[in-house]
C-alpha cells in the first residue's frame, strides 16, 4: 500500500497547515509544459498569492548546480483544483489522494457523536465539494468563453465581411470606386466593433463569434453610408461661368 507521503510530496508550514510541493505535483501530473510556464497559467484561474500558494526558492536538482529554481507551496484546496483542471487520469488520482489526506486529517479531530451531527457534517462536506466543483467549472467556462478566436475563426470572419460587401454591391448592380467600397467596409466593421464592444477586430473573443457571424449575414449598410456613397458619385459643381 502506498504511504500518504510517498505519492506527492507534502510538508507542514509554520502555521501547521499541510502544503503541497508544486513541482512534485507538476511531475506527478506528467504535464509537458515547463513548470514555470504551467504554474503561471494555473495561477490565472483565480488563485491568490499568500492565500492559496506561496513561492519559494530551492536548490537546483541539476548535477552541476546552478541558480535556485522557484517552487510553490500549494494549499490542499488549490492542489485539488489544479488536479481537476488537468482532466486526466493522473489528475483524478491526485485529487483522490488529496481528498484522502483531508479525510485522514479530519479523522484525527473530534468526530460527531449524535446521528444529527453526523448528518450535518456529511451535508456540509457535500455542499463544500459541490461549491468548489462549480467554482472550477465556472472558471474554466469563463476562460474558454473569453479566449481569442482561432486563426481559422478569424479568417472566416474576414472572408465573411468581404463576401457581405461583394454581395451587396452585386445585388444592387453598383460600380464603386475604391473610396466608395471603403465606406461599406467601414460600415460593416463599425457594426462588428459596436456589438462586440471592441476597438479592433483583433480583439474578438470566442463569445462574440456567433453574434458577429449573425450580424454579417444580415448586414445592410446604414442610410448615412448609402447617402455618402451617392454623394461621392455625384459630379462636383463647377464655379466657372
N, C-alpha and C positions, 0 to 999 in steps of 0.2 A: 504493500500500500504506500502511495506517495505521501510523504510528510508534507504538512501545510507549508513549511518554509522552504521546500525544495522546488516547487513548481515555478513560482515567480518571486523574485527577491522582494522582501518587505523589511521594514525596520521601524523601530519606535522613535518618535520625535520627542523633543524636550517636554512637550505638554502631555506625553503619554499616549497620544494617538498613533495609530498604525498608518504608515505611509508606504506607497508602492514605488519601487525603483522604475523610473520612466524608461530608461534604456533597456532594462531587463524585460519590461512589458513589450517594448518595441520588438526586441529579438524574439520573444515567445510568439508574438502575433505573426511573425515572419513577414513583416512589412518591407517591401523592396525599396521604398523611398528612404533616403538617408534620414537619420534620426532628427537632426537639427531642422530639416525642412518639414518632416512629418509632424513634429510636436508643435511647431508654429501653426500649421494648418488646423491641428486639433484644438489648439487654444482659441482659434477664431470661432469655434462653435459656441462660445459664450462663457468660457471659464475665466475666473478672476485670480490674478496672482496674489499669493499670500492668503488666499481663501481656499481655492481648490488645488493649488500647487505652489511649489516654491523651487526656484532654481538654485543650483549649487555646482561648484567645480569639483572634479575628481581627477586623479592621475590618469594619464593616457594608458590604454591597455596595449599599445604598441610595444614591441620588444625594445626598441631604441628610445622609448620615452617620447618626449615632445611636450607641446603645450597642454595644460589641463583641458579636458573636454567638459562641456556643460551638460549637466544632467538635471533631472527634476524629481522632486518628491511629490507624488500624487496622492490625494486623498483616495480612500477606497471607493467613494461615490464616483469621482472622476475616472478612476481606473475602470470601473464597471461600465460607465458610459462610453469610454473610448473603445472598450472591447465590443460593445454592442454596435458601435458605428462601423466597425470593420466588416460586419455581416459575413463572417467566415466561421468555419467550424472551430478554428483556433480562438476566435473572438468569443464564441459561445462557451467554449471550455474555460476561458479565462474568467468570464463573467460568473459562471457557476462556481469557480474556485473562490472568487471574492465574496460571493454570497455565503459560501460555506464558512469562510473566515468570520464573517459578521455573525452568523448563527452561533459559531463556537464561542465568540466573544460574548454574545448575549446570554448564552447558556451559563456563563460564569456569574452573571448578575442574578439578582433575586428573581425567581420565577413567580408568576401569578399563582395565587393559591385557590381562589374560587373559580367555578365554571364561568361566571360572568366576566371576571378579569381575563381569563384565557381567551374568551371570545373577543373581547375588546382589543386585546393585543393582536390577535390574528387579523381582525378587520383593519386595525391601524397599519400593520405592516403591508397588507394588501393594497390599501389606499396609497401609501407612500410609494410602493413599487409602481403602481399604475400611473401616478403623477410623474414620476421620473421617466417612465417609458414614453408618456405623452409629450413631455418636455423635449426629449431627444428627437422624437418623430417630428415635432413642430420645428425644431432647429434644422433638421435635415431637409424638410419640405421648404423652409424659408430660404435656405442656401440654394437648393435646386431651382426654386422659383425665381430667384434674383440673379442667377448666373447669366453671363453674357450669351448671346446667340452663338451657335457654332458657325464656322466658316460657311458650311453648306446652307444654313438657315439665312445667314446674312446675304449670301449671293442670291438666294431665292427672292428675298425682299427687293434687292437691287434690280433683278430681272423683271419682277412683277411691276415695279414702278415704271420702268421703261416700256413694258408691254401695255400698261394702262394709258400712258401718254400716247403711244403709237395708235392704239385702238381708238382713242378719242379723235385724233387727227384724221385717221382714215374714215371713220364713221361719218364725220362732218365734212369730208372732202376738202380739207384745209390744205393750203400751201403756205407754209410758215417759214419765216426767217429763223436763223439760229437764236436771235434775241427773243422772238415770239415764243419759240419752243421752250426757251429757258424760263419764261414766265409760267408755263404749265408745270415744269419740273419744280419750280419754286412753290407753286400752289400745293402740289401733292405732298412734297416733302414737309411743307409747313404744317399740313394736317397731321402727318405722322408724328411730328415732334409734339404737337399740341395734345393728341390723345394719349401719347406715351409719357408726356411730362418730361421731355429731354431737350437738350440743346443741340446735340448732333445725332445722326442716325447710328453712329458707332456706339452710342450709349444704350441701344435697345437691349432689353433683357428677355429671358425666356417667357416671363409672364406677359410681355407685350405682344408676342408673336401672333396669336390668334386674332386679337383686336386689330392689329396693323394689317394683317392679311385680309380681314373682312373689309376694312376701310378702303384698301387699294382696289379690291374687287368692285366696290360700289362707288368709287370716286368719280366725281364730275367737278370741273373747275368752278370756282366761285364766280358770281356775277361780276365782281370787281375785276377778276383776272380776265374774263371774256371781254369786258369793255376795254381794258388796257391793250389786249391783243388787237382788237379792232382799231384802236387809235393808232397803233404802230403801223397799221396797214394803210391808213389814210394819208394822202399826199400833203405835204406842208404847204400852206397857202403862201403864194409869192407876194411880196410887197412892191414889186415893180409895176409901174403904171403902164 
